[in-house]
Amino acid sequence: MTITLAALITRFLDRPGLTNSTIRSNDCIFILLLQLYGGLCIEIVERKILVAYLLVAYLNVLKQVKFTTHHKHQAVITALFNFAIEQGYIRANPISQLKRPKPDWEKGEHNSD
């Protein structure tokens, strides 16, 4: 079954049991992803697309993002693609086992941010 990234995100956010704050938080994470890639079929959303998206956000090209925020973005996107697997839309998560960046000590970041 073919589904766009936008339709997948809608179904992901419509799951039962999500609180309004979780939906709002995840919605904020997905806004830019939807603008850039929402019309793509999820089968063609490859690892390199998602890695580039996360890298751009992490390098503060689009906005100021702490590494902890980056971790949350990566975790939510990973959960989205795990959901796609559970629903039978794809066979593998394109960003499974993707390493998360470490804190930048020069920016004053540390693991307890």
C-alpha positions in Angstrom: 0.0 0.0 0.0 1.4 3.4 -1.0 1.0 6.3 1.4 2.5 9.8 1.5 4.6 11.1 4.4 1.8 13.6 5.1 -0.9 10.9 5.3 1.4 8.8 7.5 2.0 11.6 9.9 -1.8 12.3 10.1 -2.4 8.7 11.0 0.5 8.7 13.5 -1.0 11.7 15.2 -4.5 10.3 15.2 -3.5 7.2 17.2 -5.7 6.6 20.3 -4.2 7.5 23.6 -2.1 10.5 22.7 -2.4 13.5 24.9 -3.1 16.9 23.4 0.4 18.1 24.5 2.1 15.1 22.8 0.1 15.8 19.6 1.1 19.5 19.6 4.7 18.7 20.4 4.9 16.1 17.6 3.0 18.5 15.2 5.7 21.1 15.8 8.4 18.6 15.0 6.7 17.5 11.8 5.9 21.0 10.3 9.2 21.5 8.5 9.4 17.8 7.5 6.0 18.1 6.0 6.8 21.3 4.1 9.9 19.7 2.6 8.8 16.1 2.0 5.1 15.7 2.8 4.1 14.8 -0.7 6.6 12.0 -1.1 5.6 8.4 -0.8 7.1 7.0 2.3 8.8 4.2 0.3 11.1 6.8 -1.3 11.9 8.6 1.9 15.4 7.2 2.3 17.8 7.4 5.1 19.9 10.1 3.3 16.9 12.4 3.1 16.1 12.0 6.9 19.8 12.3 7.9 20.1 15.5 5.8 17.0 16.9 7.4 18.2 16.2 10.9 21.7 17.4 10.1 20.4 20.7 8.8 18.2 21.2 11.9 21.1 20.3 14.2 23.6 22.6 12.5 21.2 25.5 13.1 20.9 26.3 9.5 17.1 26.6 9.8 16.7 27.5 13.4 18.5 27.4 16.7 18.2 23.8 17.9 19.9 22.3 21.0 21.3 18.8 20.7 18.6 17.6 23.2 15.9 19.0 20.8 17.6 17.2 18.0 17.5 14.0 19.9 13.7 14.4 20.4 13.2 15.1 16.7 15.2 12.0 15.8 13.2 9.9 18.4 9.8 11.1 17.1 10.8 10.5 13.4 12.1 7.1 14.3 8.8 6.3 16.1 6.9 7.6 13.0 8.7 5.1 10.8 8.4 2.3 13.3 4.6 3.0 13.2 4.8 2.7 9.4 6.4 -0.7 9.8 3.7 -1.8 12.3 1.0 -0.6 9.8 2.6 -2.6 7.0 3.5 0.5 4.8 7.3 -0.2 4.8 9.6 -3.1 5.7 12.4 -1.3 7.4 13.0 2.0 9.3 15.3 4.2 7.2 16.9 5.8 10.3 17.0 2.8 12.6 20.3 2.6 14.5 21.2 6.2 13.5 23.7 7.5 16.1 22.6 10.7 17.9 25.0 13.6 18.1 27.0 14.2 21.2 26.8 17.5 23.1 29.0 20.3 21.9 31.1 21.3 24.9 32.1 24.6 23.2 28.5 25.6 23.1 28.1 24.7 26.8 26.0 21.7 26.0 26.1 18.6 28.2 24.2 15.4 28.7 21.9 16.8 31.3 20.5 19.7 29.2 
